[in-house]
Amino acid sequence: MSNYFLSKQFFKYILVGFLGTGLDFLLLYGLVEYLHLFYLVAAVTSITIVLWISFSINKYWTFRDGRKKYLGQFFKYVSTHALGNGINLIILFFLVKVFGFWYILAKIFATAVSAIFNFFITKKWVFSQKTQEVEKIKI
């Protein structure tokens, strides 16, 4: 399992996640401030766009999956990320309400756990290929 944390795929996946988060905030801001959309409509719109972009980048760059199973994989991707967000919220709730963590620290931990969960499920279920090998990063 530790090989996965040192893999190029894992780092690419995390990078795509960071870029997606930044794009989500930029789109949200632009849709609200310049197009004057209601903030919740803007949030749903930005999340939808970022999910599609992140999926595409992960499919073709991170996991190098050229198979023509785009829609089926996209729905699996959305499902796994919805589950990951649920895990994120449950961890956040317990760390704040039960263990008294500061919500920002709890959110950082919850996000890390859900990102790792999402990576493994995405790799093993969404883009599973029997011949995928783990490329280690040379340190």
NORVEN-V255124 format. One line per field, one symbol per residue. ss: DSSP state (~ for helix, > for strand, _ for the rest). burial: 1 if it has 16 or more other C-alpha atoms within 10 Angstrom, else 0. A space follows every 10 residues. Layout:
ss=???
burial=???
//
This chain:
ss=_~~~~_>~~~ ~~~~~~~~~~ ~~~~~~~~~~ ~~~_____~~ ~~~~~~~~~~ ~~~~~~~~~~ ~~_______~ ~~~~~~~~~~ ~~~~~~~~~~ ~~~~~~~~__ __~~~~~~~~ ~~~~~~~~~~ ~~~~~~____ _____>___
burial=0001011111 0111011001 1011001110 1100001000 0110111011 1101101110 0110100000 0011011101 1001101110 1110110000 0000011011 1011111111 1110011000 000000000
//
